[in-house]
């Protein structure tokens, strides 16, 4: 998603997803001679179609001068707003803020896209140097008392003003964002907030870089092919090539992925190799393998708790959730914790099944995390006659994208796509497409970057090179980044069904950006709360297995045969199995995040050594009541990029994936109840959700689509945690009900 540099929505021109404007924007703030002159590539907007960045004209030496110039110009623009002798108005203060910082937005957009997807040592050095400067620059604006006085004057006069709903939301977000940043603190408190923000910027940047190195620089090295028994010839060939790249020719190297579990574990027959790979992943950054982020973790937790206390809040979670759909930590915690009993029982039940499978396979041991997926897949194959390798043969990457993801978007929304070769890209693996709207007009530009490489951080994400904005006449330029292992040269690029889901998921984010229909970038597209932004992307996953979509893209790479219906039925039936791990690792990570975010300043300060970081993590996980030795969290604290890397991100917000899954599963039920994949349904979802950006209350947005408040039953049924008849009764309150939102709607959670 967008890498925010500034916290406030009104100043989101400094987001890494922000875009460019005509060269004359300076005059909207002040006379041109009052603003430093911009030079270099980023001084003006791109002349390419859709104002896309021209990577052929950008060098690493451009970034630091452009950042410095961009900050200086932005400061001059802000000072012009402050010095304006006219009384504060919506136009000369709030809109002027929205228009400021354009050059800085241009350079940040490109720079942070590359540090995530195709970084270099030099870009990392620049990132380390510029991140605290950008934080200080942000603070100099959001914590400027003279600027806030003008914003507050407009806000206090809002009842007497005539504004559009989007104008009103921009004003509200600007004011509340500055208050949340610290505009109403004392001078001493504001200075301490600035210091904390700078420290956090430095430490979280270092954390992210260390985690990436811990993943890319320490693959598992093995000496013989026998240790890799079970892997395909293509995987073994790739392992040999990686070992040669790492300076160990003749050996084999298995690269780490970003999560605790590793995708090759199920197919590795050698248990010792499985254990080594899992433990390398689990201990990658906790000091046992040379990389150690635990000091950074404890410092981040302590600084966040101290910052929250400056605002009078008991902990970071309470402070951070001010603009979330769930609003309060208690709501998110209650939502998750009431799933734990059923989930823990599922973990124990599934572990017993796996132990039976191990014994049947001749093993004299009980299941461990490095065994779990291997034997879960065996049980799945036996119970559901599902062969993961055979399934994969129906999913060829280009067909999944063009005949699956794009086809579903065409059927639902009337979109069409045309591949381009004239748009410069930042890596040879990237492809671009023009996206055409239902009336044939150009909607935007799409970049697709699918493959894993050492220069890319783990995971998958979407962001913008250009945000949609009617204020600037901008159409969206969007990129999707994934981490699919690349097939050896000359071989067909097949992908797992998990990666199929990821393609649909990330393009769901892209649709949210493409359908943006806002005046202001700060409210455009995916500029929504953390616990709402994953909702549209998860909904889009449902079309991956929709019959008419499947029959269009799921073709055997050799025979061309369409994937058999019974195989899909087995996939869907099997999806409810192994929830003890699949669901459990996410719940554990989300609750671990909330435990770190719930520390008081004194509690956080007491975690003053790396050993105490380990002890806190262990205690926090044990308190959950889950089988954490069998099912560790999806991310341990030491490599939990979502919550400890870069800006606040998903800290006190990893629960969002579960929260939005609730919205998603409820919405899938609506689609299926109303005819499924139809233009009428797609247009309704686009009109009520996908085109609304951050312009309105999230509960109201959901109700406009669904006709009612959200219910949790469909999610729990989909996860196999409650039977369908209980899900149907999910609107009835019971002792386990959680109240959400202003409507007071109750949602029973658990059995």
C-alpha positions in Angstrom: 0.0 0.0 0.0 1.0 3.8 0.0 4.1 4.6 2.1 3.0 7.7 4.0 5.6 10.2 4.8 3.2 12.6 6.5 0.6 11.4 8.9 -2.1 13.9 8.1 -4.5 13.3 5.2 -4.3 17.0 4.2 -0.5 16.8 3.7 -0.5 13.5 1.9 1.2 15.1 -1.1 4.3 13.7 0.5 3.0 10.1 0.3 5.0 7.7 -1.8 1.8 7.2 -3.7 1.5 10.9 -4.6 1.8 12.4 -8.0 2.8 15.3 -10.1 1.2 18.6 -11.1 1.6 21.2 -13.8 4.7 23.4 -13.3 2.6 26.4 -12.3 1.4 25.1 -9.0 3.8 27.4 -7.1 1.8 30.5 -8.0 -1.2 29.1 -6.1 0.7 29.7 -2.9 2.9 32.6 -3.4 4.8 34.6 -6.1 7.3 32.5 -8.0 10.2 34.6 -6.8 9.4 33.6 -3.2 9.9 29.9 -3.9 13.3 28.2 -4.6 13.7 27.3 -8.2 13.4 23.5 -8.9 16.0 21.8 -11.1 16.6 18.3 -12.3 14.2 15.5 -13.5 11.7 15.9 -10.7 11.4 19.7 -11.1 8.4 19.2 -13.4 5.8 16.5 -14.1 6.5 13.6 -16.4 5.7 14.1 -20.1 5.0 10.3 -20.5 1.4 9.1 -20.9 -0.5 9.3 -17.6 2.4 11.3 -16.2 4.2 8.0 -15.5 7.8 8.2 -14.3 10.4 8.0 -17.0 12.9 5.6 -15.5 15.3 6.1 -18.4 15.9 9.7 -17.2 16.3 9.0 -13.5 19.6 8.2 -11.8 20.5 7.5 -8.2 22.3 10.8 -8.1 19.0 12.6 -8.7 17.3 11.7 -5.4 19.1 13.6 -2.7 19.2 16.9 -4.5 15.5 16.5 -5.5 14.5 15.6 -1.9 16.4 18.7 -0.6 14.9 21.0 -3.2 11.4 19.5 -2.7 11.5 20.1 1.0 12.8 23.7 0.6 10.0 24.4 -2.0 7.4 22.9 0.3 8.5 24.9 3.2 8.2 28.1 1.2 4.8 27.1 0.0 3.7 26.5 3.7 5.2 29.8 4.7 3.2 31.5 2.0 0.0 30.0 3.4 0.9 31.3 6.9 1.9 34.8 5.6 -1.3 35.2 3.5 -2.8 38.5 4.9 -6.3 37.4 3.9 -8.5 35.7 6.6 -8.2 31.9 6.5 -10.6 30.2 4.1 -11.1 26.7 2.9 -9.5 27.6 -0.4 -6.5 29.7 0.8 -5.6 27.3 3.6 -7.0 23.8 3.3 -6.9 23.5 -0.5 -3.6 25.4 -0.5 -2.2 22.7 1.8 -3.5 20.0 -0.5 -1.7 21.7 -3.4 1.6 22.0 -1.7 4.6 19.7 -1.8 4.3 18.6 -5.4 7.9 18.2 -6.2 8.6 16.4 -3.0 5.7 14.1 -3.8 7.2 13.4 -7.2 10.6 12.2 -5.9 9.2 10.3 -2.9 6.8 8.4 -5.2 9.6 7.0 -7.3 12.2 6.6 -4.6 10.1 4.6 -2.1 8.7 2.4 -4.9 12.2 1.4 -5.8 13.5 0.9 -2.3 10.7 -1.6 -1.8 10.9 -3.4 -5.2 14.3 -2.9 -6.7 16.7 -1.4 -4.2 20.5 -1.0 -4.3 23.1 -0.3 -1.7 23.1 3.3 -2.7 19.3 3.6 -2.4 19.5 2.1 1.0 22.1 4.6 2.0 19.9 7.5 0.7 17.0 6.0 2.6 18.9 5.9 5.8 19.9 9.5 5.4 16.7 11.0 4.1 14.1 9.3 6.2 14.8 11.2 9.4 15.0 14.4 7.4 11.6 13.8 5.9 10.2 13.1 9.3 11.6 16.3 10.6 10.2 18.1 7.6 6.8 16.6 8.2 6.8 17.6 11.8 7.8 21.2 10.9 4.5 21.4 9.0 2.0 19.3 11.1 3.3 20.8 14.3 3.5 24.4 13.1 1.4 26.5 15.5 0.8 29.3 13.0 -0.3 27.0 10.3 -2.6 25.1 12.7 -4.1 28.4 13.8 -5.3 29.0 10.2 -6.5 25.4 9.9 -8.4 25.7 13.2 -10.0 29.0 12.2 -11.4 27.4 9.1 -12.5 24.3 11.0 -14.2 26.4 13.8 -16.2 28.2 11.1 -17.3 25.1 9.2 -20.9 25.3 10.2 -21.2 28.6 8.4 -19.5 27.4 5.3 -21.0 25.8 2.1 -18.9 22.8 1.2 -19.3 19.6 -0.7 -19.2 16.4 1.4 -15.7 15.8 0.1 -14.6 19.3 1.0 -16.0 18.8 4.5 -14.1 15.5 4.8 -10.8 17.1 3.7 -11.3 19.8 6.3 -12.1 17.4 9.0 -9.2 15.1 8.2 -6.7 18.0 7.9 -7.7 19.4 11.3 -8.0 16.1 13.1 -4.7 14.9 11.5 -2.8 17.9 12.8 -4.3 17.5 16.3 -3.3 13.8 16.2 0.2 14.8 15.1 0.4 17.1 18.2 -0.7 20.6 17.2 -2.5 21.1 20.5 0.4 19.9 22.7 2.6 22.3 24.7 5.8 23.6 23.1 7.8 21.2 25.2 5.6 18.2 24.3 5.7 19.1 20.6 9.5 19.2 20.7 9.6 15.8 22.3 7.2 14.4 19.7 9.5 15.7 17.0 12.5 14.0 18.6 10.6 10.7 18.9 9.4 10.9 15.3 13.0 11.3 14.1 14.2 8.5 16.2 11.4 6.2 15.1 12.2 7.1 11.4 15.8 6.1 11.8 15.2 2.9 13.8 12.3 1.6 11.7 14.3 2.2 8.5 17.2 0.3 10.0 14.8 -2.5 11.1 13.4 -2.9 7.6 16.8 -3.0 5.9 18.2 -5.5 8.4 15.2 -7.8 7.9 15.6 -7.7 4.2 19.2 -8.5 4.5 18.4 -11.3 7.0 16.1 -12.8 4.4 18.1 -12.3 1.2 21.7 -12.8 2.5 21.3 -16.0 4.4 19.7 -18.8 2.3 19.9 -22.3 3.5 23.0 -23.9 2.0 23.0 -27.7 1.5 25.7 -29.9 0.0 23.8 -32.6 -1.9 20.8 -33.1 -4.1 19.7 -35.9 -1.7 19.0 -33.3 1.0 16.6 -31.7 -1.4 14.7 -34.9 -2.2 11.1 -34.1 -3.1 11.8 -30.9 -4.9 11.2 -30.6 -8.6 14.1 -30.5 -11.1 13.3 -26.8 -11.7 13.5 -26.0 -8.0 16.8 -27.9 -7.6 18.2 -26.1 -10.7 17.2 -22.8 -9.2 18.8 -23.8 -5.9 22.1 -24.6 -7.6 22.0 -21.3 -9.5 21.4 -19.4 -6.2 24.2 -21.2 -4.5 26.6 -20.2 -7.3 25.4 -16.6 -7.0 26.2 -16.7 -3.3 29.7 -17.9 -4.0 29.1 -21.6 -3.3 29.2 -23.4 -6.6 28.4 -27.1 -6.5 26.1 -26.6 -3.6 22.4 -25.7 -3.3 20.7 -22.7 -1.7 17.1 -22.3 -0.7 16.1 -18.6 -0.4 14.0 -17.5 2.5 10.5 -16.0 2.0 9.2 -13.3 4.3 6.8 -15.4 6.5 7.8 -17.8 9.2 6.6 -20.8 7.2 8.4 -21.5 4.0 6.8 -22.6 0.7 9.2 -25.4 0.0 8.7 -27.2 3.4 5.8 -29.4 2.3 7.7 -30.9 -0.6 11.0 -31.5 1.2 11.2 -35.2 2.1 14.4 -34.9 4.2 13.2 -34.0 7.7 16.5 -32.7 8.8 16.5 -30.2 5.8 13.0 -29.2 6.7 14.0 -28.5 10.3 17.1 -26.5 9.2 15.0 -24.4 6.7 12.3 -23.7 9.3 14.7 -22.7 12.1 16.7 -20.5 9.7 13.5 -18.7 9.0 12.3 -18.6 12.6 15.7 -17.3 13.9 16.6 -15.1 10.9 16.9 -11.8 12.9 16.9 -12.8 16.6 20.7 -12.9 17.0 21.2 -16.6 16.4 22.3 -16.2 12.8 24.2 -12.9 12.9 21.3 -10.6 12.2 19.6 -9.1 15.2 16.7 -6.6 15.3 15.6 -7.1 18.9 17.2 -3.9 20.1 15.3 -2.0 17.4 12.1 -3.7 18.4 12.4 -2.7 22.1 13.4 0.9 21.2 10.4 1.2 18.8 8.0 -0.1 21.4 9.3 2.2 24.1 9.3 5.3 21.9 5.7 4.6 20.7 4.5 4.2 24.2 6.1 7.4 25.3 4.6 9.3 22.3 1.2 8.0 23.2 1.6 9.2 26.7 2.3 12.7 25.5 -1.2 12.7 24.1 -2.7 11.4 27.3 -3.3 8.0 25.9 -2.6 4.8 27.9 -0.8 3.0 25.1 0.2 3.1 21.4 -2.8 1.1 20.3 -5.3 3.6 21.7 -3.3 6.5 20.1 -2.8 4.7 16.7 -6.4 3.6 16.2 -8.0 7.1 16.2 -9.0 6.9 12.6 -9.8 3.2 12.2 -13.1 1.6 11.5 -12.9 -0.4 14.7 -11.9 2.8 16.5 -10.8 1.2 19.8 -8.3 -1.5 20.7 -11.0 -3.3 22.8 -13.2 -3.7 19.8 -10.4 -5.4 17.8 -9.2 -7.5 20.7 -12.7 -8.7 21.5 -13.2 -9.5 17.9 -10.1 -11.7 17.8 -10.0 -13.2 21.3 -13.4 -14.7 21.0 -12.2 -16.8 18.1 -9.4 -18.3 20.2 -11.2 -21.1 21.9 -12.6 -22.6 18.7 -9.3 -22.0 17.0 -7.2 -23.6 19.7 -9.5 -26.7 19.6 -9.1 -26.8 15.9 -5.3 -26.7 16.3 -5.3 -29.6 18.7 -7.7 -31.7 16.6 -5.6 -31.1 13.4 -2.4 -31.9 15.2 -3.8 -35.2 16.2 -4.7 -36.0 12.6 -1.2 -35.1 11.5 0.4 -37.3 14.2 -1.7 -40.2 12.9 -0.4 -39.4 9.4 3.2 -39.3 10.6 2.8 -42.7 12.3 1.2 -44.1 9.2 4.2 -42.9 7.2 6.6 -44.7 9.6 7.6 -41.7 11.6 8.3 -42.1 15.4 7.9 -38.4 16.2 5.1 -35.9 16.8 4.4 -33.1 14.4 6.6 -30.0 14.6 6.1 -26.7 12.7 8.5 -27.9 10.0 6.4 -31.0 9.5 3.0 -29.4 9.7 2.4 -28.5 6.1 4.0 -31.6 4.7 1.6 -33.8 6.6 -1.3 -31.4 6.3 -0.9 -31.7 2.5 -0.8 -35.5 2.8 -4.0 -35.5 4.8 -5.5 -33.1 2.4 -4.4 -35.2 -0.6 -5.9 -38.3 1.0 -9.1 -36.8 2.3 -9.8 -34.5 -0.6 -7.8 -36.3 -3.3 -5.9 -33.0 -3.8 -2.4 -33.0 -5.4 -0.9 -29.5 -5.0 1.6 -30.1 -7.8 -1.1 -31.3 -10.2 -3.2 -28.2 -9.3 -0.3 -25.9 -10.1 -0.1 -27.3 -13.7 -3.4 -25.4 -14.5 -2.1 -22.0 -13.4 0.2 -20.4 -15.9 1.1 -16.9 -14.8 0.3 -14.9 -17.9 -3.0 -16.7 -18.3 -3.9 -16.2 -14.6 -3.3 -12.4 -15.1 -4.8 -11.8 -18.5 -7.5 -14.5 -18.8 -8.3 -14.6 -15.1 -7.7 -11.4 -13.2 -8.4 -9.1 -16.2 -11.3 -11.2 -17.4 -13.1 -11.0 -14.1 -12.6 -7.2 -14.1 -14.1 -7.1 -17.6 -17.1 -9.1 -16.6 -17.8 -7.2 -13.4 -16.8 -3.7 -14.4 -16.5 -3.6 -18.2 -12.7 -3.0 -18.1 -10.3 -3.9 -20.9 -6.5 -4.0 -21.0 -3.8 -3.4 -23.6 -0.2 -4.4 -23.0 2.3 -1.7 -23.8 6.0 -1.8 -24.6 6.6 2.0 -24.9 6.5 2.8 -21.1 9.9 2.6 -19.4 10.0 0.3 -16.4 12.3 0.0 -13.4 13.2 -3.7 -14.0 13.0 -6.0 -17.0 10.5 -8.3 -15.3 7.9 -5.5 -15.1 5.1 -5.2 -17.7 2.6 -2.4 -18.3 -1.0 -2.2 -19.5 -3.3 0.6 -20.3 -6.6 0.1 -18.5 -9.8 1.2 -20.4 -13.0 1.9 -18.6 -16.5 0.5 -19.4 -17.1 3.4 -22.0 -13.8 2.7 -23.7 -12.0 5.8 -22.3 -8.6 5.5 -20.7 -8.9 4.7 -17.0 -5.2 4.5 -16.0 -1.9 2.6 -16.3 -1.0 -0.6 -14.6 2.5 -2.0 -13.8 2.9 -5.7 -13.0 6.0 -6.8 -11.2 5.6 -10.5 -10.2 9.0 -12.2 -9.4 11.1 -12.6 -6.3 14.6 -11.1 -6.4 17.1 -10.1 -3.7 16.5 -6.4 -4.4 12.9 -6.7 -3.4 11.4 -6.8 0.1 9.2 -9.8 0.9 5.4 -10.0 0.5 3.1 -8.4 -2.1 1.7 -5.0 -2.4 0.0 -2.3 -4.5 0.7 1.4 -4.7 0.5 4.4 -7.0 3.0 6.3 -9.1 0.1 8.7 -9.8 -3.0 9.1 -7.7 -6.3 10.0 -9.3 -7.3 13.6 -8.6 -9.9 15.8 -10.3 -8.0 18.8 -8.8 -5.0 18.0 -11.1 -6.8 16.1 -13.8 -4.7 13.0 -12.9 -5.7 9.4 -13.9 -4.2 6.7 -11.7 -0.9 4.9 -12.4 -0.8 1.8 -10.2 1.7 -1.0 -9.6 1.3 -4.5 -8.2 4.4 -6.2 -6.7 4.5 -9.9 -5.8 7.3 -12.4 -4.9 6.7 -15.4 -7.1 9.7 -17.7 -7.5 10.8 -17.3 -11.1 11.0 -20.4 -13.3 14.3 -21.2 -14.9 14.9 -19.6 -18.3 12.9 -21.4 -21.0 10.5 -23.1 -18.7 6.8 -22.4 -18.4 6.0 -20.0 -15.5 3.5 -21.9 -13.3 2.2 -20.5 -10.0 0.7 -22.1 -6.9 -2.9 -21.6 -6.1 -1.8 -19.3 -3.2 -0.1 -17.1 -5.7 -3.2 -17.1 -7.8 -5.2 -15.8 -4.9 -2.4 -13.1 -4.3 -2.8 -11.9 -7.9 -6.5 -11.5 -7.5 -6.0 -9.9 -4.1 -3.5 -7.3 -5.2 -5.5 -6.4 -8.2 -8.4 -5.8 -5.9 -6.3 -3.1 -4.4 -5.6 -1.8 -7.9 -9.3 -1.7 -8.7 -9.8 0.4 -5.5 -7.2 2.8 -6.9 -8.4 2.8 -10.5 -12.0 3.5 -9.6 -11.1 6.5 -7.4 -13.4 9.4 -8.2 -12.2 12.2 -5.9 -11.2 15.8 -6.1 -8.4 15.5 -3.7 -5.5 13.0 -3.7 -5.6 12.9 0.1 -9.0 11.1 0.0 -8.5 9.3 -3.3 -8.7 5.5 -3.9 -7.0 3.5 -1.2 -6.5 6.5 1.1 -8.7 4.7 3.7 -8.3 3.3 7.2 -6.0 0.4 7.8 -8.9 -1.8 8.8 -10.8 -1.0 5.7 -8.2 -0.9 2.9 -7.8 -4.7 2.8 -11.5 -5.2 2.3 -11.9 -4.6 -1.5 -8.7 -6.7 -2.2 -10.0 -9.6 -0.2 -13.4 -9.5 -2.0 -11.7 -9.7 -5.3 -10.2 -13.0 -4.4 -13.6 -14.7 -4.6 -13.5 -14.5 -8.4 -10.4 -16.7 -8.5 -12.6 -19.8 -8.1 -15.8 -18.5 -9.7 -16.7 -21.1 -12.4 -16.9 -18.9 -15.4 -13.7 -17.2 -14.5 -11.9 -20.4 -13.8 -13.0 -21.9 -17.1 -11.5 -19.0 -18.9 -8.0 -19.1 -17.4 -7.3 -22.3 -15.6 -5.9 -24.4 -18.5 -3.4 -27.2 -18.2 -0.1 -25.8 -19.5 0.6 -28.9 -21.7 -2.8 -30.2 -22.8 -4.9 -27.0 -22.7 -7.6 -28.9 -20.7 -9.7 -26.7 -18.4 -9.3 -27.5 -14.7 -11.8 -30.1 -13.8 -14.8 -28.9 -11.7 -14.2 -31.7 -9.2 -10.7 -30.4 -8.6 -12.0 -27.0 -7.8 -14.6 -28.5 -5.5 -11.8 -30.3 -3.7 -9.8 -27.1 -3.4 -12.7 -25.3 -1.9 -13.6 -28.2 0.4 -9.9 -28.5 1.4 -9.8 -24.8 2.2 -11.6 -25.4 5.4 -9.0 -27.9 6.5 -5.7 -26.8 8.1 -7.3 -23.6 9.6 -5.5 -24.5 12.8 -2.3 -23.3 11.1 -3.5 -21.0 8.2 -5.8 -19.0 10.4 -3.9 -19.6 13.6 -0.6 -18.0 12.5 -2.4 -14.8 11.4 -4.4 -14.6 14.6 -1.2 -15.1 16.6 0.6 -12.4 14.7 -2.3 -10.0 15.0 -2.6 -10.5 18.8 1.2 -10.3 19.2 1.0 -6.9 17.4 -1.7 -5.7 19.8 0.4 -6.9 22.8 3.3 -4.8 21.7 1.0 -1.9 21.1 -0.7 -2.1 24.5 2.4 -1.5 26.5 2.5 1.4 28.9 5.6 3.6 28.9 6.8 1.8 32.1 6.1 -1.6 30.7 7.9 -0.9 27.5 10.9 0.7 29.2 11.2 -2.5 31.3 11.9 -4.5 28.1 15.5 -3.2 28.0 17.5 -6.1 26.6 17.2 -8.4 23.6 16.6 -11.3 25.9 13.6 -9.5 27.4 12.2 -9.0 23.9 12.2 -12.8 23.5 10.7 -13.2 26.9 7.9 -10.7 26.3 7.1 -12.3 22.9 7.0 -15.7 24.5 4.8 -14.6 27.4 2.5 -12.7 25.1 1.9 -15.7 22.8 1.5 -18.1 25.7 -1.3 -15.9 27.1 -3.3 -16.3 24.0 -4.1 -19.9 24.7 -3.1 -21.1 21.2 -0.7 -23.9 20.4 2.1 -21.6 19.7 4.9 -24.2 19.7 3.1 -25.9 16.9 1.7 -22.8 15.2 4.1 -19.9 15.7 2.9 -16.5 14.5 3.1 -15.7 10.8 5.8 -13.1 11.7 7.9 -13.1 14.8 8.7 -9.7 16.4 12.2 -9.7 15.0 11.0 -9.8 11.4 7.5 -8.3 11.7 7.9 -5.7 8.9 4.3 -4.7 9.0 4.5 -3.2 12.4 8.2 -2.3 13.0 9.4 -1.1 9.6 9.1 2.4 8.2 6.1 4.6 9.2 3.6 3.3 11.7 2.0 1.1 9.0 0.1 -1.8 10.4 1.2 -1.4 14.0 -1.8 -1.8 16.2 -3.4 -2.7 12.9 -2.4 -6.2 11.8 -5.8 -7.3 13.0 -7.1 -5.5 9.9 -6.6 -8.6 7.8 -9.0 -10.4 10.0 -11.4 -7.5 10.4 -11.6 -6.9 6.6 -12.0 -10.7 6.1 -15.2 -10.4 8.1 -16.4 -7.6 5.7 -15.1 -9.6 2.7 -16.9 -12.9 3.5 -20.1 -11.0 4.3 -19.8 -9.3 0.9 -19.1 -12.5 -0.9 -22.4 -13.8 0.4 -24.1 -10.8 -1.0 -22.6 -11.3 -4.4 -23.6 -14.9 -4.5 -27.1 -14.2 -3.2 -27.6 -11.6 -5.9 -26.4 -13.4 -9.0 -22.6 -13.5 -8.7 -20.4 -12.2 -11.5 -22.7 -9.6 -13.2 -22.2 -6.1 -14.4 -25.1 -4.9 -12.3 -23.4 -6.3 -9.2 -20.0 -4.9 -10.2 -21.4 -1.5 -10.9 -23.2 -1.4 -7.5 -20.0 -2.3 -5.7 -18.0 0.2 -7.7 -20.6 2.9 -6.9 -20.9 2.3 -3.2 -17.4 1.2 -2.2 -14.6 1.1 -4.8 -15.2 4.7 -6.0 -15.6 6.3 -2.6 -12.0 6.5 -1.4 -11.8 7.9 2.1 -14.6 10.4 1.7 -17.2 8.9 4.1 -17.8 6.9 7.2 -16.8 3.2 6.6 -19.8 1.7 8.3 -22.0 3.8 6.1 -20.1 2.8 3.0 -20.5 -0.8 3.9 -24.2 -0.4 4.6 -24.7 1.4 1.4 -23.4 -1.7 -0.4 -24.9 -4.4 1.7 -28.1 -2.8 3.0 -27.1 -3.6 6.6 -24.3 -3.7 9.1 -21.5 -6.4 8.9 -21.9 -9.9 10.3 -19.1 -12.2 11.3 -20.9 -15.5 10.6 -19.9 -16.0 7.0 -16.2 -15.5 7.9 -16.3 -18.1 10.6 -18.2 -20.5 8.4 -15.7 -20.0 5.6 -12.9 -20.8 8.0 -14.6 -24.0 9.1 -14.9 -22.7 12.7 -18.7 -22.8 12.9 -21.2 -24.8 10.9 -23.4 -23.0 8.3 -26.6 -23.1 10.5 -24.8 -21.1 13.2 -23.5 -18.7 10.7 -27.0 -18.0 9.4 -27.9 -16.9 12.9 -24.9 -14.7 13.3 -27.0 -11.5 13.8 -28.4 -12.7 17.1 -26.5 -11.5 20.1 -25.3 -13.8 22.7 -22.8 -13.7 25.6 -19.9 -13.7 23.2 -21.2 -10.8 21.1 -18.9 -7.9 20.2 -20.5 -4.5 19.6 -19.0 -2.6 16.7 -19.6 0.8 15.2 -21.9 3.6 16.1 -24.9 1.5 15.2 -24.4 -0.8 18.1 -24.7 -3.8 15.8 -23.8 -7.1 17.7 -21.8 -9.8 16.1 -21.5 -13.2 17.8 -18.0 -14.6 17.6 -17.1 -18.2 18.3 -19.1 -21.3 18.9 
